[in-house]
Amino acid sequence: MTNPEQPSPERPAQLPSSADAFIDYCAQAAPTRRLARTIRQLYEEHGAAFAAYLSLEDVNTASEFLSDDFDNTYIGSYLDEDTFIENQLTSLGWAQAIDRVIRTECIPEGVVTWDHDVLLEQMRRYMYDFIDLDGYLHVFSK
């Protein structure tokens, strides 16, 4: 019988993630035990996205409204910047609008393209904060 506390050869033990270590640091630095529990609970609920949120410059980690503050600024977590941009183009309706113009005006395929670098730069500058943590891009409104 295999000891459940020992990892099996086909499944190596998980190393602590960067998010785990950061949450441990934040909980230990919390001014009260109640706040430390809240930080750990919110991390359990939201995962690495919450750790990414706490790492933002202007976040008050001792706020009594930490949960609401997170909910109000968290946009989502994405595999990469391109996935985020494609999601934004769709959710803003821009992709559909351009597709409509392309079809209506018979513009050849590939002539009109999105410059992801320019879009991302504008979004970084004016709209969103991006945190790359534990294999995902976590996005928050400014």
Backbone hydrogen bonds, N-H to C=O, Kabsch-Sander energy under -0.5 kcal/mol:
donor,donor_aa,acceptor,acceptor_aa,energy
6,Q,3,N,-1.7
11,R,8,S,-1.3
21,A,17,S,-2.0
22,F,18,S,-2.3
23,I,19,A,-2.7
24,D,20,D,-2.4
25,Y,21,A,-2.1
26,C,22,F,-2.7
27,A,23,I,-2.9
28,Q,24,D,-2.4
29,A,25,Y,-2.0
30,A,26,C,-0.7
30,A,27,A,-0.5
36,A,32,T,-1.9
37,R,33,R,-2.5
38,T,34,R,-2.2
39,I,35,L,-2.7
40,R,36,A,-2.2
41,Q,37,R,-2.8
42,L,38,T,-2.8
43,Y,39,I,-1.9
44,E,40,R,-2.3
45,E,41,Q,-2.1
46,H,42,L,-2.7
47,G,43,Y,-2.8
49,A,46,H,-0.9
50,F,47,G,-1.4
51,A,47,G,-1.2
52,A,48,A,-2.7
53,Y,49,A,-2.1
54,L,50,F,-2.3
55,S,51,A,-1.1
55,S,52,A,-0.5
56,L,53,Y,-1.6
59,V,56,L,-1.3
61,T,59,V,-1.0
63,S,60,N,-1.9
66,L,63,S,-0.9
69,D,65,F,-3.1
70,F,66,L,-2.3
71,D,67,S,-2.5
72,N,68,D,-2.3
73,T,69,D,-1.0
73,T,70,F,-1.0
74,Y,70,F,-2.5
75,I,139,V,-3.0
76,G,139,V,-1.3
78,Y,137,L,-2.5
84,F,80,D,-1.8
85,I,81,E,-2.8
86,E,82,D,-2.7
87,N,83,T,-2.1
88,Q,84,F,-2.5
89,L,85,I,-2.9
90,T,86,E,-1.8
91,S,87,N,-2.9
92,L,88,Q,-2.5
93,G,90,T,-0.9
94,W,89,L,-0.9
95,A,89,L,-2.0
97,A,93,G,-2.0
98,I,94,W,-2.6
99,D,95,A,-2.3
100,R,96,Q,-2.2
101,V,97,A,-2.1
102,I,98,I,-2.7
103,R,99,D,-2.4
104,T,100,R,-3.0
105,E,101,V,-2.8
106,C,103,R,-0.7
107,I,102,I,-1.9
111,V,108,P,-1.7
113,T,111,V,-0.6
116,H,114,W,-1.1
119,L,115,D,-2.3
120,L,116,H,-2.9
121,E,117,D,-2.2
122,Q,118,V,-2.3
123,M,119,L,-2.5
124,R,120,L,-2.8
125,R,121,E,-2.3
126,Y,122,Q,-2.5
127,M,123,M,-1.9
128,Y,123,M,-3.2
129,D,140,F,-3.3
131,I,138,H,-2.5
133,L,131,I,-0.7
133,L,136,Y,-2.4
136,Y,133,L,-1.4
137,L,78,Y,-3.3
138,H,131,I,-3.4
138,H,136,Y,-0.7
139,V,76,G,-2.9
140,F,129,D,-2.5
141,S,73,T,-2.9
142,K,127,M,-2.4
